[in-house]
């Protein structure tokens, strides 16, 4: 009998972007602080990361570089 391939989880609700965060790592970190993770937290964090990266890319391009550096973040 052939194994069924696990379906990929859809992107965050209302989002068409790929998940950049490692959910298990984020949840473990939050749990280590004695807190719980709401179901929509990872999607919101992912959106913030995209915004930070988009701004860094714009800054890099404005400085006529092709390498995103820490100071662009």
PyMOL Python script that loads the backbone (N, CA, C, O; Angstrom):
from pymol import cmd

cmd.read_pdbstr("""\
ATOM      1  N   UNK A   1       0.833  -1.168   0.000  1.00  0.00           N
ATOM      2  CA  UNK A   1       0.000   0.000   0.000  1.00  0.00           C
ATOM      3  C   UNK A   1       0.890   1.248   0.000  1.00  0.00           C
ATOM      4  O   UNK A   1       1.834   1.342   0.784  1.00  0.00           O
ATOM      5  N   UNK A   2       0.586   2.195  -0.875  1.00  0.00           N
ATOM      6  CA  UNK A   2       1.385   3.407  -0.996  1.00  0.00           C
ATOM      7  C   UNK A   2       1.023   4.392   0.116  1.00  0.00           C
ATOM      8  O   UNK A   2      -0.140   4.527   0.497  1.00  0.00           O
ATOM      9  N   UNK A   3       2.038   5.068   0.619  1.00  0.00           N
ATOM     10  CA  UNK A   3       1.808   6.081   1.647  1.00  0.00           C
ATOM     11  C   UNK A   3       1.237   7.332   1.001  1.00  0.00           C
ATOM     12  O   UNK A   3       1.618   7.708  -0.108  1.00  0.00           O
ATOM     13  N   UNK A   4       0.323   7.965   1.708  1.00  0.00           N
ATOM     14  CA  UNK A   4      -0.210   9.233   1.229  1.00  0.00           C
ATOM     15  C   UNK A   4       0.757  10.340   1.620  1.00  0.00           C
ATOM     16  O   UNK A   4       1.306  10.345   2.722  1.00  0.00           O
ATOM     17  N   UNK A   5       0.951  11.253   0.723  1.00  0.00           N
ATOM     18  CA  UNK A   5       1.818  12.386   1.002  1.00  0.00           C
ATOM     19  C   UNK A   5       1.051  13.398   1.856  1.00  0.00           C
ATOM     20  O   UNK A   5      -0.102  13.717   1.569  1.00  0.00           O
ATOM     21  N   UNK A   6       1.691  13.885   2.887  1.00  0.00           N
ATOM     22  CA  UNK A   6       1.054  14.873   3.760  1.00  0.00           C
ATOM     23  C   UNK A   6       0.805  16.157   2.997  1.00  0.00           C
ATOM     24  O   UNK A   6       1.667  16.634   2.260  1.00  0.00           O
ATOM     25  N   UNK A   7      -0.370  16.707   3.178  1.00  0.00           N
ATOM     26  CA  UNK A   7      -0.713  17.960   2.507  1.00  0.00           C
ATOM     27  C   UNK A   7       0.033  19.109   3.170  1.00  0.00           C
ATOM     28  O   UNK A   7       0.205  19.133   4.388  1.00  0.00           O
ATOM     29  N   UNK A   8       0.474  20.060   2.352  1.00  0.00           N
ATOM     30  CA  UNK A   8       1.138  21.240   2.900  1.00  0.00           C
ATOM     31  C   UNK A   8       0.101  22.128   3.556  1.00  0.00           C
ATOM     32  O   UNK A   8      -1.033  22.238   3.090  1.00  0.00           O
ATOM     33  N   UNK A   9       0.505  22.755   4.639  1.00  0.00           N
ATOM     34  CA  UNK A   9      -0.387  23.687   5.302  1.00  0.00           C
ATOM     35  C   UNK A   9      -0.516  24.931   4.424  1.00  0.00           C
ATOM     36  O   UNK A   9       0.468  25.373   3.831  1.00  0.00           O
ATOM     37  N   UNK A  10      -1.711  25.492   4.337  1.00  0.00           N
ATOM     38  CA  UNK A  10      -1.871  26.714   3.533  1.00  0.00           C
ATOM     39  C   UNK A  10      -1.169  27.883   4.201  1.00  0.00           C
ATOM     40  O   UNK A  10      -0.888  27.854   5.400  1.00  0.00           O
ATOM     41  N   UNK A  11      -0.893  28.901   3.420  1.00  0.00           N
ATOM     42  CA  UNK A  11      -0.261  30.114   3.960  1.00  0.00           C
ATOM     43  C   UNK A  11      -1.219  30.755   4.961  1.00  0.00           C
ATOM     44  O   UNK A  11      -2.398  30.405   5.018  1.00  0.00           O
ATOM     45  N   UNK A  12      -0.712  31.674   5.728  1.00  0.00           N
ATOM     46  CA  UNK A  12      -1.523  32.354   6.736  1.00  0.00           C
ATOM     47  C   UNK A  12      -2.776  32.934   6.102  1.00  0.00           C
ATOM     48  O   UNK A  12      -2.757  33.359   4.947  1.00  0.00           O
ATOM     49  N   UNK A  13      -3.850  32.951   6.852  1.00  0.00           N
ATOM     50  CA  UNK A  13      -5.135  33.432   6.357  1.00  0.00           C
ATOM     51  C   UNK A  13      -5.002  34.850   5.791  1.00  0.00           C
ATOM     52  O   UNK A  13      -4.478  35.746   6.453  1.00  0.00           O
ATOM     53  N   UNK A  14      -5.477  35.036   4.576  1.00  0.00           N
ATOM     54  CA  UNK A  14      -5.403  36.343   3.942  1.00  0.00           C
ATOM     55  C   UNK A  14      -4.034  36.663   3.374  1.00  0.00           C
ATOM     56  O   UNK A  14      -3.814  37.764   2.870  1.00  0.00           O
ATOM     57  N   UNK A  15      -3.118  35.723   3.447  1.00  0.00           N
ATOM     58  CA  UNK A  15      -1.757  35.943   2.986  1.00  0.00           C
ATOM     59  C   UNK A  15      -1.448  35.010   1.829  1.00  0.00           C
ATOM     60  O   UNK A  15      -1.881  33.857   1.817  1.00  0.00           O
ATOM     61  N   UNK A  16      -0.706  35.508   0.864  1.00  0.00           N
ATOM     62  CA  UNK A  16      -0.317  34.689  -0.284  1.00  0.00           C
ATOM     63  C   UNK A  16       1.180  34.452  -0.287  1.00  0.00           C
ATOM     64  O   UNK A  16       1.769  34.159  -1.327  1.00  0.00           O
ATOM     65  N   UNK A  17       1.794  34.578   0.879  1.00  0.00           N
ATOM     66  CA  UNK A  17       3.241  34.465   0.972  1.00  0.00           C
ATOM     67  C   UNK A  17       3.647  33.156   1.628  1.00  0.00           C
ATOM     68  O   UNK A  17       2.899  32.579   2.418  1.00  0.00           O
ATOM     69  N   UNK A  18       4.824  32.707   1.292  1.00  0.00           N
ATOM     70  CA  UNK A  18       5.374  31.484   1.864  1.00  0.00           C
ATOM     71  C   UNK A  18       5.795  31.725   3.306  1.00  0.00           C
ATOM     72  O   UNK A  18       6.257  32.811   3.654  1.00  0.00           O
ATOM     73  N   UNK A  19       5.634  30.711   4.135  1.00  0.00           N
ATOM     74  CA  UNK A  19       6.002  30.830   5.548  1.00  0.00           C
ATOM     75  C   UNK A  19       7.522  30.851   5.675  1.00  0.00           C
ATOM     76  O   UNK A  19       8.195  29.930   5.210  1.00  0.00           O
ATOM     77  N   UNK A  20       8.065  31.886   6.298  1.00  0.00           N
ATOM     78  CA  UNK A  20       9.509  32.038   6.483  1.00  0.00           C
ATOM     79  C   UNK A  20       9.963  31.598   7.866  1.00  0.00           C
ATOM     80  O   UNK A  20      11.135  31.284   8.069  1.00  0.00           O
ATOM     81  N   UNK A  21       9.038  31.576   8.813  1.00  0.00           N
ATOM     82  CA  UNK A  21       9.404  31.221  10.180  1.00  0.00           C
ATOM     83  C   UNK A  21       9.243  29.717  10.401  1.00  0.00           C
ATOM     84  O   UNK A  21       8.419  29.064   9.760  1.00  0.00           O
ATOM     85  N   UNK A  22      10.040  29.191  11.310  1.00  0.00           N
ATOM     86  CA  UNK A  22       9.928  27.784  11.693  1.00  0.00           C
ATOM     87  C   UNK A  22       8.980  27.744  12.889  1.00  0.00           C
ATOM     88  O   UNK A  22       9.341  28.132  14.000  1.00  0.00           O
ATOM     89  N   UNK A  23       7.772  27.272  12.640  1.00  0.00           N
ATOM     90  CA  UNK A  23       6.715  27.317  13.643  1.00  0.00           C
ATOM     91  C   UNK A  23       7.121  26.650  14.947  1.00  0.00           C
ATOM     92  O   UNK A  23       6.883  27.202  16.021  1.00  0.00           O
ATOM     93  N   UNK A  24       7.723  25.483  14.872  1.00  0.00           N
ATOM     94  CA  UNK A  24       8.080  24.759  16.090  1.00  0.00           C
ATOM     95  C   UNK A  24       9.101  25.531  16.920  1.00  0.00           C
ATOM     96  O   UNK A  24       9.043  25.513  18.150  1.00  0.00           O
ATOM     97  N   UNK A  25      10.030  26.205  16.256  1.00  0.00           N
ATOM     98  CA  UNK A  25      11.051  26.975  16.984  1.00  0.00           C
ATOM     99  C   UNK A  25      10.427  28.189  17.673  1.00  0.00           C
ATOM    100  O   UNK A  25      10.764  28.508  18.813  1.00  0.00           O
ATOM    101  N   UNK A  26       9.523  28.856  16.974  1.00  0.00           N
ATOM    102  CA  UNK A  26       8.858  30.023  17.550  1.00  0.00           C
ATOM    103  C   UNK A  26       8.010  29.600  18.746  1.00  0.00           C
ATOM    104  O   UNK A  26       8.054  30.234  19.800  1.00  0.00           O
ATOM    105  N   UNK A  27       7.244  28.536  18.580  1.00  0.00           N
ATOM    106  CA  UNK A  27       6.395  28.056  19.669  1.00  0.00           C
ATOM    107  C   UNK A  27       7.227  27.617  20.873  1.00  0.00           C
ATOM    108  O   UNK A  27       6.865  27.896  22.016  1.00  0.00           O
ATOM    109  N   UNK A  28       8.330  26.937  20.617  1.00  0.00           N
ATOM    110  CA  UNK A  28       9.205  26.497  21.706  1.00  0.00           C
ATOM    111  C   UNK A  28       9.778  27.697  22.449  1.00  0.00           C
ATOM    112  O   UNK A  28       9.835  27.694  23.679  1.00  0.00           O
ATOM    113  N   UNK A  29      10.200  28.720  21.717  1.00  0.00           N
ATOM    114  CA  UNK A  29      10.754  29.920  22.346  1.00  0.00           C
ATOM    115  C   UNK A  29       9.705  30.598  23.230  1.00  0.00           C
ATOM    116  O   UNK A  29       9.980  30.957  24.375  1.00  0.00           O
ATOM    117  N   UNK A  30       8.513  30.765  22.685  1.00  0.00           N
ATOM    118  CA  UNK A  30       7.446  31.421  23.446  1.00  0.00           C
ATOM    119  C   UNK A  30       7.093  30.597  24.683  1.00  0.00           C
ATOM    120  O   UNK A  30       6.869  31.150  25.760  1.00  0.00           O
ATOM    121  N   UNK A  31       7.043  29.277  24.524  1.00  0.00           N
ATOM    122  CA  UNK A  31       6.748  28.391  25.652  1.00  0.00           C
ATOM    123  C   UNK A  31       7.828  28.483  26.727  1.00  0.00           C
ATOM    124  O   UNK A  31       7.532  28.393  27.918  1.00  0.00           O
ATOM    125  N   UNK A  32       9.097  28.663  26.300  1.00  0.00           N
ATOM    126  CA  UNK A  32      10.200  28.775  27.269  1.00  0.00           C
ATOM    127  C   UNK A  32      10.075  30.035  28.124  1.00  0.00           C
ATOM    128  O   UNK A  32      10.680  30.134  29.191  1.00  0.00           O
ATOM    129  N   UNK A  33       9.298  30.981  27.651  1.00  0.00           N
ATOM    130  CA  UNK A  33       9.049  32.211  28.405  1.00  0.00           C
ATOM    131  C   UNK A  33       7.793  32.098  29.267  1.00  0.00           C
ATOM    132  O   UNK A  33       7.359  33.072  29.881  1.00  0.00           O
ATOM    133  N   UNK A  34       7.211  30.881  29.304  1.00  0.00           N
ATOM    134  CA  UNK A  34       6.039  30.652  30.135  1.00  0.00           C
ATOM    135  C   UNK A  34       4.737  31.121  29.518  1.00  0.00           C
ATOM    136  O   UNK A  34       3.745  31.312  30.221  1.00  0.00           O
ATOM    137  N   UNK A  35       4.734  31.308  28.201  1.00  0.00           N
ATOM    138  CA  UNK A  35       3.548  31.812  27.512  1.00  0.00           C
ATOM    139  C   UNK A  35       3.049  30.788  26.501  1.00  0.00           C
ATOM    140  O   UNK A  35       3.726  29.801  26.212  1.00  0.00           O
ATOM    141  N   UNK A  36       1.846  31.036  25.962  1.00  0.00           N
ATOM    142  CA  UNK A  36       1.283  30.177  24.922  1.00  0.00           C
ATOM    143  C   UNK A  36       1.214  30.961  23.618  1.00  0.00           C
ATOM    144  O   UNK A  36       1.249  32.191  23.618  1.00  0.00           O
ATOM    145  N   UNK A  37       1.116  30.235  22.509  1.00  0.00           N
ATOM    146  CA  UNK A  37       1.080  30.849  21.186  1.00  0.00           C
ATOM    147  C   UNK A  37      -0.321  30.751  20.602  1.00  0.00           C
ATOM    148  O   UNK A  37      -0.853  29.651  20.454  1.00  0.00           O
ATOM    149  N   UNK A  38      -0.919  31.879  20.270  1.00  0.00           N
ATOM    150  CA  UNK A  38      -2.236  31.901  19.628  1.00  0.00           C
ATOM    151  C   UNK A  38      -2.110  31.377  18.203  1.00  0.00           C
ATOM    152  O   UNK A  38      -1.033  31.438  17.611  1.00  0.00           O
ATOM    153  N   UNK A  39      -3.192  30.869  17.659  1.00  0.00           N
ATOM    154  CA  UNK A  39      -3.160  30.241  16.340  1.00  0.00           C
ATOM    155  C   UNK A  39      -2.749  31.184  15.216  1.00  0.00           C
ATOM    156  O   UNK A  39      -2.163  30.742  14.228  1.00  0.00           O
ATOM    157  N   UNK A  40      -3.043  32.464  15.347  1.00  0.00           N
ATOM    158  CA  UNK A  40      -2.724  33.404  14.273  1.00  0.00           C
ATOM    159  C   UNK A  40      -1.408  34.167  14.497  1.00  0.00           C
ATOM    160  O   UNK A  40      -1.068  35.056  13.717  1.00  0.00           O
ATOM    161  N   UNK A  41      -0.686  33.826  15.541  1.00  0.00           N
ATOM    162  CA  UNK A  41       0.571  34.504  15.857  1.00  0.00           C
ATOM    163  C   UNK A  41       1.626  34.286  14.780  1.00  0.00           C
ATOM    164  O   UNK A  41       2.301  35.233  14.376  1.00  0.00           O
ATOM    165  N   UNK A  42       1.773  33.060  14.316  1.00  0.00           N
ATOM    166  CA  UNK A  42       2.817  32.749  13.333  1.00  0.00           C
ATOM    167  C   UNK A  42       2.580  33.483  12.016  1.00  0.00           C
ATOM    168  O   UNK A  42       3.532  33.951  11.391  1.00  0.00           O
ATOM    169  N   UNK A  43       1.343  33.586  11.596  1.00  0.00           N
ATOM    170  CA  UNK A  43       1.026  34.325  10.376  1.00  0.00           C
ATOM    171  C   UNK A  43       1.373  35.801  10.508  1.00  0.00           C
ATOM    172  O   UNK A  43       1.920  36.405   9.585  1.00  0.00           O
ATOM    173  N   UNK A  44       1.049  36.377  11.666  1.00  0.00           N
ATOM    174  CA  UNK A  44       1.358  37.789  11.900  1.00  0.00           C
ATOM    175  C   UNK A  44       2.863  38.022  11.939  1.00  0.00           C
ATOM    176  O   UNK A  44       3.362  39.009  11.396  1.00  0.00           O
ATOM    177  N   UNK A  45       3.587  37.104  12.587  1.00  0.00           N
ATOM    178  CA  UNK A  45       5.046  37.212  12.640  1.00  0.00           C
ATOM    179  C   UNK A  45       5.638  37.100  11.238  1.00  0.00           C
ATOM    180  O   UNK A  45       6.553  37.844  10.885  1.00  0.00           O
ATOM    181  N   UNK A  46       5.124  36.186  10.456  1.00  0.00           N
ATOM    182  CA  UNK A  46       5.601  35.998   9.088  1.00  0.00           C
ATOM    183  C   UNK A  46       5.401  37.272   8.259  1.00  0.00           C
ATOM    184  O   UNK A  46       6.289  37.672   7.506  1.00  0.00           O
ATOM    185  N   UNK A  47       4.236  37.903   8.402  1.00  0.00           N
ATOM    186  CA  UNK A  47       3.965  39.151   7.676  1.00  0.00           C
ATOM    187  C   UNK A  47       4.946  40.251   8.093  1.00  0.00           C
ATOM    188  O   UNK A  47       5.428  41.011   7.253  1.00  0.00           O
ATOM    189  N   UNK A  48       5.237  40.330   9.391  1.00  0.00           N
ATOM    190  CA  UNK A  48       6.205  41.336   9.869  1.00  0.00           C
ATOM    191  C   UNK A  48       7.579  41.101   9.264  1.00  0.00           C
ATOM    192  O   UNK A  48       8.262  42.046   8.868  1.00  0.00           O
ATOM    193  N   UNK A  49       7.980  39.844   9.194  1.00  0.00           N
ATOM    194  CA  UNK A  49       9.288  39.515   8.622  1.00  0.00           C
ATOM    195  C   UNK A  49       9.341  39.934   7.163  1.00  0.00           C
ATOM    196  O   UNK A  49      10.343  40.497   6.721  1.00  0.00           O
ATOM    197  N   UNK A  50       8.282  39.672   6.406  1.00  0.00           N
ATOM    198  CA  UNK A  50       8.250  40.109   5.007  1.00  0.00           C
ATOM    199  C   UNK A  50       8.373  41.625   4.898  1.00  0.00           C
ATOM    200  O   UNK A  50       9.072  42.127   4.018  1.00  0.00           O
ATOM    201  N   UNK A  51       7.700  42.360   5.788  1.00  0.00           N
ATOM    202  CA  UNK A  51       7.778  43.824   5.753  1.00  0.00           C
ATOM    203  C   UNK A  51       9.192  44.310   6.056  1.00  0.00           C
ATOM    204  O   UNK A  51       9.694  45.223   5.401  1.00  0.00           O
ATOM    205  N   UNK A  52       9.828  43.699   7.048  1.00  0.00           N
ATOM    206  CA  UNK A  52      11.203  44.070   7.405  1.00  0.00           C
ATOM    207  C   UNK A  52      12.141  43.789   6.230  1.00  0.00           C
ATOM    208  O   UNK A  52      12.986  44.619   5.895  1.00  0.00           O
ATOM    209  N   UNK A  53      11.992  42.629   5.611  1.00  0.00           N
ATOM    210  CA  UNK A  53      12.851  42.267   4.483  1.00  0.00           C
ATOM    211  C   UNK A  53      12.607  43.151   3.272  1.00  0.00           C
ATOM    212  O   UNK A  53      13.553  43.539   2.586  1.00  0.00           O
ATOM    213  N   UNK A  54      11.340  43.476   3.000  1.00  0.00           N
ATOM    214  CA  UNK A  54      11.034  44.371   1.873  1.00  0.00           C
ATOM    215  C   UNK A  54      11.663  45.737   2.077  1.00  0.00           C
ATOM    216  O   UNK A  54      12.217  46.315   1.142  1.00  0.00           O
ATOM    217  N   UNK A  55      11.581  46.261   3.311  1.00  0.00           N
ATOM    218  CA  UNK A  55      12.185  47.559   3.615  1.00  0.00           C
ATOM    219  C   UNK A  55      13.707  47.484   3.473  1.00  0.00           C
ATOM    220  O   UNK A  55      14.329  48.426   2.983  1.00  0.00           O
ATOM    221  N   UNK A  56      14.306  46.375   3.896  1.00  0.00           N
ATOM    222  CA  UNK A  56      15.757  46.209   3.782  1.00  0.00           C
ATOM    223  C   UNK A  56      16.183  46.155   2.315  1.00  0.00           C
ATOM    224  O   UNK A  56      17.213  46.718   1.945  1.00  0.00           O
ATOM    225  N   UNK A  57      15.404  45.488   1.495  1.00  0.00           N
ATOM    226  CA  UNK A  57      15.717  45.407   0.063  1.00  0.00           C
ATOM    227  C   UNK A  57      15.623  46.800  -0.567  1.00  0.00           C
ATOM    228  O   UNK A  57      16.477  47.182  -1.366  1.00  0.00           O
ATOM    229  N   UNK A  58      14.590  47.550  -0.208  1.00  0.00           N
ATOM    230  CA  UNK A  58      14.446  48.916  -0.739  1.00  0.00           C
ATOM    231  C   UNK A  58      15.631  49.790  -0.335  1.00  0.00           C
ATOM    232  O   UNK A  58      16.154  50.544  -1.155  1.00  0.00           O
ATOM    233  N   UNK A  59      16.050  49.694   0.911  1.00  0.00           N
ATOM    234  CA  UNK A  59      17.195  50.481   1.383  1.00  0.00           C
ATOM    235  C   UNK A  59      18.467  50.084   0.641  1.00  0.00           C
ATOM    236  O   UNK A  59      19.277  50.934   0.270  1.00  0.00           O
ATOM    237  N   UNK A  60      18.626  48.788   0.433  1.00  0.00           N
ATOM    238  CA  UNK A  60      19.796  48.283  -0.290  1.00  0.00           C
ATOM    239  C   UNK A  60      19.823  48.827  -1.708  1.00  0.00           C
ATOM    240  O   UNK A  60      20.861  49.282  -2.189  1.00  0.00           O
ATOM    241  N   UNK A  61      18.674  48.778  -2.373  1.00  0.00           N
ATOM    242  CA  UNK A  61      18.582  49.284  -3.745  1.00  0.00           C
ATOM    243  C   UNK A  61      18.816  50.788  -3.801  1.00  0.00           C
ATOM    244  O   UNK A  61      19.449  51.285  -4.732  1.00  0.00           O
ATOM    245  N   UNK A  62      18.310  51.512  -2.812  1.00  0.00           N
ATOM    246  CA  UNK A  62      18.506  52.962  -2.756  1.00  0.00           C
ATOM    247  C   UNK A  62      19.977  53.320  -2.603  1.00  0.00           C
ATOM    248  O   UNK A  62      20.418  54.379  -3.047  1.00  0.00           O
ATOM    249  N   UNK A  63      20.732  52.427  -1.969  1.00  0.00           N
ATOM    250  CA  UNK A  63      22.171  52.635  -1.789  1.00  0.00           C
ATOM    251  C   UNK A  63      22.984  52.003  -2.914  1.00  0.00           C
ATOM    252  O   UNK A  63      24.203  51.864  -2.811  1.00  0.00           O
ATOM    253  N   UNK A  64      22.307  51.627  -3.973  1.00  0.00           N
ATOM    254  CA  UNK A  64      22.932  51.055  -5.184  1.00  0.00           C
ATOM    255  C   UNK A  64      23.817  49.849  -4.871  1.00  0.00           C
ATOM    256  O   UNK A  64      24.920  49.706  -5.399  1.00  0.00           O
ATOM    257  N   UNK A  65      23.290  48.976  -3.984  1.00  0.00           N
ATOM    258  CA  UNK A  65      23.988  47.732  -3.664  1.00  0.00           C
ATOM    259  C   UNK A  65      23.088  46.576  -4.036  1.00  0.00           C
ATOM    260  O   UNK A  65      21.886  46.749  -4.236  1.00  0.00           O
ATOM    261  N   UNK A  66      23.674  45.400  -4.127  1.00  0.00           N
ATOM    262  CA  UNK A  66      22.877  44.198  -4.398  1.00  0.00           C
ATOM    263  C   UNK A  66      22.955  43.202  -3.237  1.00  0.00           C
ATOM    264  O   UNK A  66      22.435  42.090  -3.328  1.00  0.00           O
ATOM    265  N   UNK A  67      23.600  43.606  -2.162  1.00  0.00           N
ATOM    266  CA  UNK A  67      23.732  42.736  -0.992  1.00  0.00           C
ATOM    267  C   UNK A  67      23.044  43.391   0.194  1.00  0.00           C
ATOM    268  O   UNK A  67      23.399  44.503   0.587  1.00  0.00           O
ATOM    269  N   UNK A  68      22.059  42.703   0.767  1.00  0.00           N
ATOM    270  CA  UNK A  68      21.385  43.194   1.959  1.00  0.00           C
ATOM    271  C   UNK A  68      22.304  42.970   3.149  1.00  0.00           C
ATOM    272  O   UNK A  68      22.751  41.851   3.400  1.00  0.00           O
ATOM    273  N   UNK A  69      22.581  44.037   3.876  1.00  0.00           N
ATOM    274  CA  UNK A  69      23.494  43.979   5.020  1.00  0.00           C
ATOM    275  C   UNK A  69      22.712  44.191   6.317  1.00  0.00           C
ATOM    276  O   UNK A  69      21.580  44.674   6.292  1.00  0.00           O
ATOM    277  N   UNK A  70      23.313  43.832   7.437  1.00  0.00           N
ATOM    278  CA  UNK A  70      22.621  43.991   8.719  1.00  0.00           C
ATOM    279  C   UNK A  70      22.086  45.416   8.953  1.00  0.00           C
ATOM    280  O   UNK A  70      21.007  45.593   9.517  1.00  0.00           O
ATOM    281  N   UNK A  71      22.834  46.404   8.524  1.00  0.00           N
ATOM    282  CA  UNK A  71      22.391  47.786   8.749  1.00  0.00           C
ATOM    283  C   UNK A  71      21.143  48.133   7.934  1.00  0.00           C
ATOM    284  O   UNK A  71      20.474  49.123   8.231  1.00  0.00           O
ATOM    285  N   UNK A  72      20.817  47.331   6.906  1.00  0.00           N
ATOM    286  CA  UNK A  72      19.604  47.564   6.121  1.00  0.00           C
ATOM    287  C   UNK A  72      18.362  47.114   6.867  1.00  0.00           C
ATOM    288  O   UNK A  72      17.250  47.541   6.559  1.00  0.00           O
ATOM    289  N   UNK A  73      18.560  46.256   7.839  1.00  0.00           N
ATOM    290  CA  UNK A  73      17.422  45.774   8.620  1.00  0.00           C
ATOM    291  C   UNK A  73      17.014  46.814   9.639  1.00  0.00           C
ATOM    292  O   UNK A  73      16.070  46.598  10.398  1.00  0.00           O
TER     293      UNK A  73
END
""", "prot")
cmd.dss("prot")
cmd.show_as("cartoon", "prot")
cmd.util.cbc("prot")
cmd.orient("prot")
